[in-house]
Amino acid sequence: MRKKKRRQVFENVEVVDAGAKGKTIGKAPDGRVIFLTNTVPGDIVDVQTTKKRKSYFEGIATNFHALSDKRVEPVCQHFGVCGGCKWQDMGYEHQLFYKQKEVENNLKRIGHLQLPEVTPILGSKEQYFYRNKMEFSFSDSRWLTLEELQSDTIFENKNALGFHIPGMWDKILNIKKCHLQADPSNAIRNEIRDFSEKNELTFFNPRNQHGLLRTLMIRTTSTGEIMVLIQFYEDDKEKRELLLNHVSKTFNTITSLQYVINKKQNDTIYDQEIVCFAGNDHIFEEMEGLKFKINAKSFYQTNSNQAYELYKITRNFADLTKEDLVYDLYTGTGTIAQFVAKKAKKVIGIEAIPEAIHDAKENATRNEIYNAEFFVGDMKNVFNQEFIATHGRPDVIITDPPRDGMHKDVVQQILNISPKKIVYVSCNSATQARDLQLMDANYIIKKVQPVDMFPQTHHVENVVLLEKR
Ligand SMILES: C[S@@+](CC[C@H](N)C(=O)[O-])C[C@H]1O[C@@H](n2cnc3c(N)ncnc32)[C@H](O)[C@@H]1O
């Protein structure tokens, strides 16, 4: 017989903190931590537990006795159902406070590191509409909200174009207005959905794998260029062209209209052929006079204005001279490498994705940067003794790894090389703390600067300067 889950209720719990993975934190009467999802620090609530572990509970607030003065009214009609922007009900200054605290806690508790005074987190000027790239999914099995389920309406049309409900790969929330990407993003998405419905173009069914329309990507730039990419599942030329011609005619500001036909089970486009339907197969972003060509598969930091701030901090921390050989590990499309190149003798970028390295080389040539070289491969294999013997021992290493942080062999190799300075840019201060701990005997932390790239979410970027002890 299946064991029935016992849920517990705790009354009058004060929410005292916020942090890891965006959860807020209260305490159970026995002192165990309760991770909550629908509260703000300062709320006093009754909690129903959803999960019980040895050292903690997870739960949701079912009744609010007092609302925190840190609360603000969420601007988005989809708040609470949509998985993005989970901190939208907390004032921005408080979001920044908890992000800063999270970085400091991780460095101290995970890394056991001695810290200099941590510089106050750099907030984003734009708290909404800051993203330059959004990806939406089509589905014929729309997620119905609680109000919709409780209403008497019978929903025959279940088409949706929007975001996945957290943890549900086959359920899509229909998005009417998203506050993350500037116009005409919402107009383009809504027009594509309305036109497709009117013309009976079918939306994808992820369970049974059928339907014409699969995903939509919109990229905007500070230069005014716009890329739209529609992913189709079925190869139906007539219907495809009907939609693409309509999009092209309706939005003459789109400078790159592309599509892909993807019959695979998953919807990643990285191994698919992309076809340019109208305009160019790329757009350009600009930063401090440098031009970066971005194609549909290219990586580019999603908050362009804050990326500029992040790169300036990185360059200041590196404080390069014309004598310095710099390595930019996990270089992506070589943006940081090109951003610092003028100050250095030479920069070497290493990155795993061949297309990104192709873009990095092309961009460097366009930007007339002749002292940067780029190499492709898995860091733990490429960044070895032979590579250093061939390309030279770096004076300064800049590293910007993915969320998992650096492989321990890469950390060891940095220690073997022993550069005078390391600038560690990270989007996950927990793995950054782990890596810094491994370097602690040889390097001292001189500066720490958290940066907020993603307002309304719990994500936080952190830049650390290390110098040899
Ligand atoms: C956080 S991004 C940094 C990109 C770049 N610094 C920028 O600002 O645009 C991390 C990069 O590391 C690359 N990467 C991930 N794992 C890697 C590995 N094992 N070896 C080399 N590069 C890797 C990813 O493809 C990605 O481009």
The ligand as an SDF file (V2000), in Angstrom:
LIG
                    3D

 27 29  0  0  0  0  0  0  0  0999 V2000
   29.1870   32.2370  -18.8790 C   0  0  0  0  0  0  0  0  0  0  0  0
   29.5960   31.9180  -20.5500 S   0  0  0  0  0  0  0  0  0  0  0  0
   30.8270   33.1200  -20.7800 C   0  0  0  0  0  0  0  0  0  0  0  0
   30.8340   33.7510  -22.1210 C   0  0  0  0  0  0  0  0  0  0  0  0
   31.6500   35.0000  -22.3300 C   0  0  0  0  0  0  0  0  0  0  0  0
   32.6770   35.2200  -21.3550 N   0  0  0  0  0  0  0  0  0  0  0  0
   30.7420   36.2170  -22.4450 C   0  0  0  0  0  0  0  0  0  0  0  0
   30.7380   37.0630  -21.5710 O   0  0  0  0  0  0  0  0  0  0  0  0
   30.0120   36.2910  -23.4320 O   0  0  0  0  0  0  0  0  0  0  0  0
   30.4770   30.4230  -20.3890 C   0  0  0  0  0  0  0  0  0  0  0  0
   31.0520   29.8900  -21.6670 C   0  0  0  0  0  0  0  0  0  0  0  0
   31.7810   28.6990  -21.3620 O   0  0  0  0  0  0  0  0  0  0  0  0
   31.6330   27.7740  -22.4250 C   0  0  0  0  0  0  0  0  0  0  0  0
   31.9420   26.4430  -21.8860 N   0  0  0  0  0  0  0  0  0  0  0  0
   31.1610   25.6510  -21.1320 C   0  0  0  0  0  0  0  0  0  0  0  0
   31.8070   24.5360  -20.7820 N   0  0  0  0  0  0  0  0  0  0  0  0
   33.0390   24.5980  -21.3340 C   0  0  0  0  0  0  0  0  0  0  0  0
   34.1630   23.7360  -21.3350 C   0  0  0  0  0  0  0  0  0  0  0  0
   34.1480   22.5850  -20.6770 N   0  0  0  0  0  0  0  0  0  0  0  0
   35.2600   24.1290  -22.0130 N   0  0  0  0  0  0  0  0  0  0  0  0
   35.2910   25.3070  -22.6710 C   0  0  0  0  0  0  0  0  0  0  0  0
   34.2550   26.1720  -22.6980 N   0  0  0  0  0  0  0  0  0  0  0  0
   33.1270   25.8270  -22.0460 C   0  0  0  0  0  0  0  0  0  0  0  0
   30.1990   27.9750  -22.8570 C   0  0  0  0  0  0  0  0  0  0  0  0
   30.0010   27.5230  -24.1730 O   0  0  0  0  0  0  0  0  0  0  0  0
   30.0390   29.4940  -22.7170 C   0  0  0  0  0  0  0  0  0  0  0  0
   30.3310   30.1540  -23.9130 O   0  0  0  0  0  0  0  0  0  0  0  0
  1  2  1  0
  2  3  1  0
  2 10  1  0
  3  4  1  0
  4  5  1  0
  5  6  1  0
  5  7  1  0
  7  8  2  0
  7  9  1  0
 10 11  1  0
 11 12  1  0
 11 26  1  0
 12 13  1  0
 13 14  1  0
 13 24  1  0
 14 15  1  0
 14 23  1  0
 15 16  2  0
 16 17  1  0
 17 18  1  0
 17 23  2  0
 18 19  1  0
 18 20  2  0
 20 21  1  0
 21 22  2  0
 22 23  1  0
 24 25  1  0
 24 26  1  0
 26 27  1  0
M  CHG  2   2   1   9  -1
M  END
$$$$
